[in-house]
């Protein structure tokens, strides 16, 4: 009996030792620029980063990958078929965001049932549940900020009532952090961002499918929803006044043209100003039944034109600096005619790292290719419309384990 139990463990250990001896950090001299790779390359967490046969076009693109760690074999435990127990192993941010989406959906579905009893034996009331999602979202953004931004522009697979508040909250976290807000303050802003629209969940879903203009009753519900949502929060025992006030004022404008109370600049705190900016941006880049999604560049231009009058000037400047001229997830047209998706922001906002997905003739590429936009032949010529024929798997694009991306698993 002892022998039967010992042998699998013995062979597993021998296999791990063998793989550890094979796993070596690569150097730039081991990879030829402009020639197909002769082996798969992995990052420090064992994720497949570059497949055999891929061509790296420039020293700069290779240098960025070498700098972050490039290995000739995957992490030993992963390669041996053993579940890694390393707490530092980097999970897929897309899977984590899928989990947060589900948690938020569960909370919102309970709101729709009437008077939910939030403390149902697990010790978590409404505020604690929302704060848990907010804290987890901050961790996802810290894990891979480019992937989080990419999700904003590529994720189209879920209900607007859960997708939109999560996307809005990602922008609040990133812009709030760049503005100097503390981690705890940003978490409370995210709580407000996640719960801004809890009084009009049914109407939101209705409007995503509606082609015609708003009815009088719809306009009335929209204009009073900030007050109703704040009142619902207080009914759910949310005692953070700044959280509730941010929800109540998140549709106000600096020039007094907002709603519901037409509060002007002097009466608006920073939190609702930030949420308003994030709300406008994420709504513009999300498609509706009556229009396609607006490109990130056009959306940021609109915000910039409204700075100081409708939206906060400081936050409008920071969102451009944080997301970049070509944010991750944006589609761009390259000088060689290819259509690519931006993966990582570069030091220069005009030269991000991209991956080509369509060839010059508009046909999907069998192998997506990393392109260095510093090179003249791969320089970005313009933003491009998202092509709906492309099957997008965000895990594959960013090099995370497949099967957990929010788009492309179908």
C-alpha positions as CSV (number, residue, x, y, z in Angstrom):
1,X,0.0,0.0,0.0
2,X,2.8,2.4,0.9
3,X,4.6,1.5,-2.4
4,X,1.5,2.4,-4.5
5,X,1.1,5.8,-2.8
6,X,4.8,6.6,-3.0
7,X,5.5,5.9,-6.7
8,X,3.3,8.7,-8.2
9,X,4.8,11.2,-5.8
10,X,8.3,9.9,-6.6
11,X,7.8,10.2,-10.4
12,X,6.2,13.7,-10.0
13,X,9.3,14.9,-8.0
14,X,11.6,13.4,-10.6
15,X,9.7,15.2,-13.3
16,X,9.8,18.5,-11.5
17,X,13.5,18.2,-11.0
18,X,14.0,17.5,-14.7
19,X,11.8,20.5,-15.7
20,X,13.6,22.8,-13.3
21,X,16.9,21.8,-14.9
22,X,15.4,22.7,-18.3
23,X,13.7,26.0,-17.3
24,X,16.2,28.8,-18.0
25,X,15.9,32.5,-18.4
26,X,16.5,33.6,-21.9
27,X,18.8,36.4,-23.1
28,X,18.4,38.6,-26.1
29,X,21.3,36.8,-27.9
30,X,19.3,33.6,-28.0
31,X,16.5,35.0,-30.1
32,X,17.0,36.2,-33.7
33,X,15.1,39.3,-34.8
34,X,13.0,38.8,-37.9
35,X,13.2,35.0,-37.8
36,X,10.6,32.5,-36.5
37,X,11.1,31.4,-33.0
38,X,12.4,27.8,-32.7
39,X,10.7,27.2,-29.3
40,X,7.9,28.5,-27.1
41,X,8.7,31.2,-24.6
42,X,7.1,31.7,-21.2
43,X,7.0,34.5,-18.6
44,X,8.1,34.2,-15.0
45,X,4.7,32.8,-14.0
46,X,4.7,30.0,-16.5
47,X,2.3,31.7,-19.0
48,X,2.9,31.1,-22.7
49,X,4.0,34.5,-24.0
50,X,5.4,33.7,-27.4
51,X,4.5,30.6,-29.5
52,X,7.0,28.8,-31.6
53,X,7.1,30.2,-35.1
54,X,6.3,33.8,-34.0
55,X,8.5,36.5,-35.5
56,X,9.7,39.3,-33.3
57,X,10.3,42.3,-35.5
58,X,12.4,44.7,-33.5
59,X,15.1,44.9,-30.7
60,X,12.8,47.2,-28.7
61,X,9.9,44.7,-28.6
62,X,12.3,41.9,-27.6
63,X,14.0,44.1,-25.0
64,X,10.7,44.8,-23.3
65,X,10.0,41.1,-23.0
66,X,13.5,40.2,-21.8
67,X,13.3,42.9,-19.2
68,X,10.1,41.4,-17.8
69,X,11.6,37.9,-17.8
70,X,11.4,35.4,-20.6
71,X,12.0,31.6,-20.1
72,X,12.5,28.6,-22.3
73,X,10.2,26.4,-20.3
74,X,7.1,27.0,-18.1
75,X,6.9,27.1,-14.4
76,X,7.8,23.6,-13.1
77,X,4.6,22.9,-11.3
78,X,2.4,24.0,-14.2
79,X,4.5,22.0,-16.7
80,X,4.4,18.9,-14.6
81,X,0.6,19.0,-14.3
82,X,0.8,19.8,-10.6
83,X,-1.4,22.6,-9.3
84,X,0.9,25.4,-8.1
85,X,0.4,26.5,-4.5
86,X,2.6,29.6,-4.8
87,X,0.5,32.5,-3.5
88,X,2.5,34.9,-5.6
89,X,1.5,33.1,-8.9
90,X,-0.3,35.7,-11.0
91,X,-3.9,34.7,-11.9
92,X,-5.8,35.9,-14.9
93,X,-7.2,39.4,-14.2
94,X,-10.0,38.6,-16.7
95,X,-11.1,35.6,-14.6
96,X,-10.9,37.7,-11.5
97,X,-13.1,40.4,-13.1
98,X,-15.5,37.7,-14.3
99,X,-15.8,36.7,-10.6
100,X,-16.4,40.3,-9.5
101,X,-19.1,40.6,-12.2
102,X,-20.9,37.6,-10.8
103,X,-20.6,38.9,-7.2
104,X,-22.1,42.3,-8.3
105,X,-24.8,40.6,-10.3
106,X,-25.9,38.6,-7.2
107,X,-26.1,41.8,-5.1
108,X,-28.1,43.7,-7.8
109,X,-30.5,40.7,-8.4
110,X,-31.4,40.8,-4.7
111,X,-32.2,44.5,-4.9
112,X,-34.7,43.7,-7.6
113,X,-36.6,41.3,-5.3
114,X,-37.8,44.1,-3.1
115,X,-36.5,44.4,0.5
116,X,-33.5,42.1,0.7
117,X,-32.3,40.9,4.1
118,X,-28.6,41.5,3.6
119,X,-27.3,40.0,6.8
120,X,-28.3,36.4,6.1
121,X,-26.0,34.6,8.5
122,X,-22.6,35.1,6.8
123,X,-21.9,38.4,8.7
124,X,-21.9,40.5,5.6
125,X,-24.3,43.4,5.2
126,X,-24.8,45.3,2.0
127,X,-22.0,47.8,2.6
128,X,-19.5,45.1,3.4
129,X,-20.4,43.1,0.3
130,X,-19.9,46.2,-2.0
131,X,-16.7,47.2,-0.2
132,X,-15.4,43.6,-0.7
133,X,-16.0,44.0,-4.5
134,X,-14.4,47.4,-4.5
135,X,-11.2,46.2,-2.7
136,X,-10.9,43.2,-5.0
137,X,-11.3,45.5,-8.1
138,X,-8.4,47.6,-6.8
139,X,-6.2,44.5,-6.6
140,X,-7.1,43.4,-10.1
141,X,-6.1,46.9,-11.4
142,X,-2.8,46.6,-9.5
143,X,-2.2,43.1,-10.9
144,X,-2.2,44.2,-14.6
145,X,-3.3,47.7,-15.3
146,X,-3.0,47.3,-19.1
147,X,-5.3,44.3,-19.0
148,X,-7.8,46.1,-16.9
149,X,-7.9,49.0,-19.4
150,X,-8.1,46.5,-22.3
151,X,-11.2,45.0,-20.7
152,X,-12.9,48.5,-20.8
153,X,-12.6,48.6,-24.5
154,X,-13.1,44.9,-25.4
155,X,-15.6,43.5,-23.0
156,X,-19.1,43.3,-24.6
157,X,-20.5,40.1,-23.3
158,X,-22.5,40.9,-20.2
159,X,-25.5,42.8,-19.0
160,X,-25.1,46.6,-19.0
161,X,-26.3,46.8,-15.4
162,X,-23.2,44.9,-14.1
163,X,-20.7,45.6,-17.0
164,X,-21.1,49.4,-16.9
165,X,-20.6,50.0,-13.1
166,X,-17.5,47.7,-13.1
167,X,-16.0,49.5,-16.1
168,X,-16.8,52.9,-14.6
169,X,-15.2,51.8,-11.3
170,X,-12.0,50.8,-13.1
171,X,-11.7,54.3,-14.5
172,X,-12.3,55.8,-11.1
173,X,-9.6,53.6,-9.6
174,X,-7.0,54.4,-12.2
175,X,-7.7,58.2,-12.5
176,X,-8.2,58.5,-8.7
177,X,-4.8,56.8,-8.1
178,X,-3.1,59.1,-10.5
179,X,-4.7,62.1,-8.9
180,X,-3.2,61.2,-5.5
181,X,-6.2,59.8,-3.7
182,X,-5.4,57.3,-1.0
183,X,-6.2,53.6,-1.4
184,X,-9.0,53.8,1.2
185,X,-10.5,56.9,-0.4
186,X,-10.5,55.3,-3.8
187,X,-12.2,52.2,-2.4
188,X,-15.1,54.4,-1.1
189,X,-15.3,56.1,-4.5
190,X,-15.6,52.7,-6.2
191,X,-18.4,51.8,-3.8
192,X,-20.3,54.8,-4.9
193,X,-19.5,54.1,-8.5
194,X,-20.8,50.5,-8.2
195,X,-24.1,51.6,-6.7
196,X,-25.0,54.9,-8.5
197,X,-27.8,53.4,-10.5
198,X,-29.4,50.8,-8.2
199,X,-32.8,52.5,-8.4
200,X,-33.1,52.1,-12.2
201,X,-31.7,48.7,-13.0
202,X,-34.7,47.6,-15.0
203,X,-34.7,50.9,-17.0
204,X,-31.0,50.6,-17.8
205,X,-31.5,47.2,-19.5
206,X,-34.5,48.5,-21.3
207,X,-32.6,51.5,-22.7
208,X,-29.7,49.3,-24.0
209,X,-32.2,47.7,-26.4
210,X,-34.3,50.8,-27.2
211,X,-34.0,52.5,-30.6
212,X,-36.4,55.3,-30.2
213,X,-36.3,58.5,-28.1
214,X,-36.9,58.6,-24.3
215,X,-40.5,58.7,-23.1
216,X,-41.6,61.3,-20.6
217,X,-41.7,58.7,-17.8
218,X,-38.3,57.4,-18.7
219,X,-36.9,61.0,-18.5
220,X,-38.5,61.5,-15.2
221,X,-37.0,58.2,-13.8
222,X,-33.6,59.1,-15.1
223,X,-33.6,62.6,-13.5
224,X,-34.6,61.4,-10.1
225,X,-32.6,58.1,-9.9
226,X,-29.6,59.7,-8.1
227,X,-31.8,60.8,-5.2
228,X,-33.6,57.4,-5.1
229,X,-30.4,55.4,-5.3
230,X,-28.9,57.4,-2.4
231,X,-32.1,56.9,-0.4
232,X,-31.9,53.1,-1.1
233,X,-28.3,53.0,0.2
234,X,-29.3,54.6,3.4
235,X,-32.2,52.1,3.7
236,X,-29.6,49.4,3.3
237,X,-27.7,50.9,6.3
238,X,-24.9,52.5,4.4
239,X,-23.7,55.0,6.9
240,X,-20.9,56.6,4.9
241,X,-22.3,60.0,4.0
242,X,-19.6,60.7,1.4
243,X,-20.6,57.5,-0.4
244,X,-24.3,58.4,-0.4
245,X,-23.6,62.1,-1.4
246,X,-21.4,61.0,-4.3
247,X,-24.2,58.8,-5.6
248,X,-26.7,61.6,-5.2
249,X,-24.6,64.1,-7.2
250,X,-22.9,61.9,-9.8
251,X,-24.9,63.5,-12.6
252,X,-24.4,67.1,-11.7
253,X,-22.2,69.3,-13.9
254,X,-19.8,72.1,-13.0
255,X,-21.8,74.6,-15.0
256,X,-25.1,73.7,-13.1
257,X,-26.7,72.0,-16.1
258,X,-26.7,68.6,-14.5
259,X,-29.4,66.8,-12.5
260,X,-31.2,66.2,-10.2
261,X,-30.5,69.4,-8.1
262,X,-28.5,71.4,-10.7
263,X,-25.6,71.8,-8.2
264,X,-22.8,73.9,-9.7
265,X,-19.0,73.9,-9.3
266,X,-18.8,75.2,-5.7
267,X,-21.2,72.6,-4.4
268,X,-19.6,69.5,-6.0
269,X,-17.0,67.4,-4.1
270,X,-14.2,65.6,-6.0
271,X,-15.9,62.1,-5.7
272,X,-19.0,62.8,-7.8
273,X,-16.8,64.8,-10.3
274,X,-14.7,61.7,-10.8
275,X,-17.6,59.3,-11.1
276,X,-19.3,61.6,-13.6
277,X,-16.2,61.7,-15.8
278,X,-15.9,57.9,-15.7
279,X,-19.6,57.4,-16.3
280,X,-19.5,59.6,-19.5
281,X,-16.4,57.9,-20.9
282,X,-17.4,54.3,-20.3
283,X,-21.0,55.0,-21.6
284,X,-19.6,56.5,-24.8
285,X,-17.3,53.5,-25.6
286,X,-20.1,51.0,-25.0
287,X,-22.3,50.2,-28.0
288,X,-26.1,50.6,-27.8
289,X,-28.9,49.3,-29.9
290,X,-29.2,52.7,-31.7
291,X,-25.5,53.3,-32.2
292,X,-22.1,51.7,-32.4
293,X,-19.4,52.3,-29.7
294,X,-17.6,55.5,-29.9
295,X,-13.8,55.1,-30.2
296,X,-11.6,55.9,-27.2
297,X,-10.0,58.8,-29.0
298,X,-13.3,60.5,-29.9
299,X,-14.6,59.9,-26.3
300,X,-11.5,61.5,-24.8
301,X,-11.7,64.4,-27.2
302,X,-15.3,65.0,-26.1
303,X,-14.3,64.9,-22.4
304,X,-11.4,67.3,-23.1
305,X,-13.7,69.7,-24.9
306,X,-16.1,69.6,-21.9
307,X,-13.4,70.2,-19.3
308,X,-14.0,73.0,-16.9
309,X,-17.6,73.5,-18.0
310,X,-19.3,70.1,-17.7
311,X,-16.6,67.8,-16.3
312,X,-13.7,68.4,-14.0
313,X,-10.7,69.9,-15.8
314,X,-8.1,68.1,-13.7
315,X,-9.7,64.7,-14.0
316,X,-10.2,65.2,-17.8
317,X,-6.5,65.8,-18.1
318,X,-5.6,62.8,-16.0
319,X,-7.8,60.3,-17.9
320,X,-5.9,61.2,-21.1
321,X,-2.6,60.8,-19.4
322,X,-3.6,57.5,-17.7
323,X,-5.2,55.7,-20.6
324,X,-3.0,57.1,-23.3
325,X,-3.6,58.3,-26.8
326,X,-4.1,54.6,-27.9
327,X,-5.3,52.8,-24.8
328,X,-5.0,49.0,-24.4
329,X,-7.9,47.3,-26.1
330,X,-8.1,50.0,-28.9
331,X,-8.1,48.9,-32.5
332,X,-5.5,50.7,-34.7
333,X,-4.4,50.7,-38.3
334,X,-0.7,50.2,-39.0
335,X,1.4,51.6,-41.8
336,X,1.6,48.1,-43.4
337,X,-2.2,47.9,-43.6
338,X,-2.7,45.5,-40.7
339,X,-5.3,46.1,-38.0
340,X,-3.9,45.6,-34.5
341,X,-5.1,45.7,-30.9
342,X,-3.1,47.7,-28.4
343,X,-1.7,45.6,-25.6
344,X,0.6,47.8,-23.5
345,X,1.1,51.5,-23.2
346,X,4.6,52.7,-24.0
347,X,6.7,55.5,-22.5
348,X,5.7,57.4,-25.6
349,X,1.9,57.5,-25.9
350,X,2.1,57.3,-29.7
351,X,4.1,54.1,-29.8
352,X,2.4,51.4,-27.7
353,X,3.0,47.6,-28.1
354,X,0.3,46.1,-30.3
355,X,-0.7,42.7,-31.7
356,X,-1.9,42.5,-35.3
357,X,-5.1,40.5,-35.7
358,X,-6.1,41.4,-39.3
359,X,-3.9,41.3,-42.4
360,X,-3.7,44.1,-45.0
361,X,-6.6,42.6,-47.0
362,X,-8.9,42.4,-44.0
363,X,-8.6,38.7,-43.3
364,X,-8.0,37.4,-39.8
365,X,-4.4,36.4,-39.2
366,X,-3.9,32.7,-38.2
367,X,-1.1,33.8,-35.8
368,X,-1.5,37.2,-34.1
369,X,1.8,39.0,-34.3
370,X,3.4,41.4,-31.8
371,X,4.4,44.6,-33.6
372,X,6.7,47.4,-32.4
373,X,5.0,50.7,-33.4
374,X,8.3,52.5,-33.2
375,X,9.3,50.9,-36.5
376,X,8.1,52.9,-39.5
377,X,6.4,50.0,-41.2
378,X,4.4,49.2,-38.1
379,X,3.7,52.8,-37.0
380,X,0.1,53.7,-36.1
381,X,-1.7,55.6,-38.8
382,X,-5.1,55.9,-37.2
383,X,-7.6,54.3,-34.9
384,X,-9.8,51.6,-36.5
385,X,-13.3,50.5,-36.0
386,X,-13.7,47.2,-34.1
387,X,-14.2,44.4,-36.5
388,X,-16.9,42.1,-35.2
389,X,-15.7,39.1,-37.3
390,X,-12.6,38.8,-35.0
391,X,-12.9,36.2,-32.2
392,X,-11.4,38.0,-29.3
393,X,-9.9,36.0,-26.4
394,X,-8.4,38.5,-24.0
395,X,-6.4,35.8,-22.2
396,X,-4.7,34.8,-25.3
397,X,-4.0,38.4,-26.3
398,X,-2.4,39.2,-23.0
399,X,-0.8,35.8,-22.5
400,X,-2.9,34.5,-19.6
401,X,-4.2,30.9,-19.3
402,X,-7.0,30.3,-21.8
403,X,-10.5,29.5,-20.8
404,X,-11.1,32.3,-18.4
405,X,-11.5,35.3,-20.6
406,X,-14.8,37.2,-20.6
407,X,-14.8,37.3,-24.4
408,X,-13.7,34.6,-26.8
409,X,-14.6,31.5,-24.7
410,X,-17.6,30.8,-26.7
